[in-house]
Amino acid sequence: MNMITNHMPTAELQALDAAHHMHPFTSGTELAAKGARVITRASGVTLTDSEGNEMLDAMAGLWCVNLGYGRDELAEAAARQMKELPYYNTFFQTTHVPAIALSSKLAELTPHDLNNVFFAGSGSEANDTNIRLVRTYWAEKGQPEKKIIISRKNAYHGSSVGSASLGGMQPMHAHGGLPIEDIHHIDEPNWYAQGGDMSPAEFGLERARQLEAAIEEYGAHRVAAFIGEPIQGAGGVIIPPETYWPEIQRICDKHNILLIADEVITGFGRTGKWFGCETLGIRPHIMTIAKGLSSGYAPIGGSLLCDEVAQVMNDCDFAHGYTYSGHPVACAVALENLRILQEEKIVDRAGSEVAPYLKEKWDTLNDHPLVGETALCGLMGSLALSPDPSSRAMFAADKGTAGLICREHCFANGLVMRHVGDRMVISPPLVITHAEIDTLVERARKALDLTHAELKDKGLMVAA
Ligand SMILES: *Cc1c(COP(=O)(O)O)cnc(C)c1O
């Protein structure tokens, strides 16, 4: 076979892709008919495809390229590490400098006493670690029956058997017979879609108290942990009412339940502070990290443990680990990413300058006749499409029909914005400039106009 390169005609690349490459969360048959878009390069917040089209990536890849594309320092850090020590494991009483340096750096950056990290290759793997870890923790403390983990419907915690069981996505549970045993899901704090006549504050308390009801139903002696994303990401950037997390924290503390904050998206500046826990006032025992840890330049994740949990785990011989736990190249890339985020004050500026400007502009979309609400926390945001914005109405058409139309108009007009059902979501690189934010919002408005026109044409501006 000839060398396959960026210089091949797009149609040939698409045909080979369709013939051999299976895409996540995608019908291969549908995609083959259409042809995948071939992304060839990227710089800053801008992607380029094989036809030379440029797109503003308002999703930072998959919520991960916090630093933006094209930072040579990260490539150089990887090359340096590959030449010096491309791989060694940390299983058999050995260690290496990148793992030592990154774990020390994480202990410094994370809040409270989350001073101990167990590395993984991804967020899914880290959450699998968490399942085994919290159950082992309680068993070590003489309570082996304390193993139920409570999560939320429409949560996303990854795609492996364990992490997708923690997640609350029905279509994922349908594939492969999930969830595994002893994982239970309460309702999500999605006031816009489910709050009815309640005020957001009342609704936040009602949803949090479902955790207490579940604990009382099963018995606190059987419940090991609660897991939640500080702000649901893949579920549609659902920002919980202010009353929600303090009540969850109170309930976990009162019933002696470990609190796991899945910060895979909210970590590393996404909410305008280093961690979502700081923005939302949460004090977790365990924190899941991945994505922004390396800005997506290398695959790496981990579980950060507070001192007390780490002490118990350190006293036992936890039979768990991945070949690539603490991979030296991934650690070196993550370290360089954190160095730049910190030294160039990118996280500080995200909170103090970028987020307020983005909020001002994002909220201008609220007047659009298709927009039921705009929501934003730091640099993660969403807007709800609605056939009747004043009543928060849903569409009569299948969920996601309007969202998909809108996404297609975004793509065709130089903007990568994702849809979750009929919510559009954004999570741009933290380095996005004010001028790029202006472009983002202009293109979003144009896509909304085109979507509105198309929905009217097709007779789809009808409330359920
Ligand atoms: C993406 C994500 C994961 C899974 O991470 P992978 O690296 O894809 O395995 C877990 N939790 C949250 C909140 C995520 O957004």
The ligand as a Tripos MOL2 file, in Angstrom:
@<TRIPOS>MOLECULE
LIG
   15    15     1     0     0
SMALL
NO_CHARGES

@<TRIPOS>ATOM
      1 C1        -14.6550   12.2000   29.1670 C.3       1 LIG1
      2 C2        -15.0770   11.8910   30.5500 C.ar      1 LIG1
      3 C3        -14.7110   10.6930   31.1840 C.ar      1 LIG1
      4 C4        -14.0060    9.5930   30.4640 C.3       1 LIG1
      5 O1        -12.7290    9.9190   30.0960 O.3       1 LIG1
      6 P1        -12.0000    9.0930   28.9110 P.3       1 LIG1
      7 O2        -10.6330    9.6780   28.9110 O.co2     1 LIG1
      8 O3        -12.8020    9.3160   27.6700 O.co2     1 LIG1
      9 O4        -12.0180    7.6740   29.3130 O.co2     1 LIG1
     10 C5        -15.0370   10.5260   32.5080 C.ar      1 LIG1
     11 N1        -15.7160   11.4660   33.1760 N.ar      1 LIG1
     12 C6        -16.0940   12.6100   32.6110 C.ar      1 LIG1
     13 C7        -16.8080   13.6330   33.4280 C.3       1 LIG1
     14 C8        -15.8180   12.8580   31.2630 C.ar      1 LIG1
     15 O5        -16.2250   13.9770   30.6800 O.3       1 LIG1
@<TRIPOS>BOND
     1     1     2 1
     2     2     3 ar
     3     2    14 ar
     4     3     4 1
     5     3    10 ar
     6     4     5 1
     7     5     6 1
     8     6     7 2
     9     6     8 1
    10     6     9 1
    11    10    11 ar
    12    11    12 ar
    13    12    13 1
    14    12    14 ar
    15    14    15 1
@<TRIPOS>SUBSTRUCTURE
     1 LIG1         1 GROUP 0 **** ****
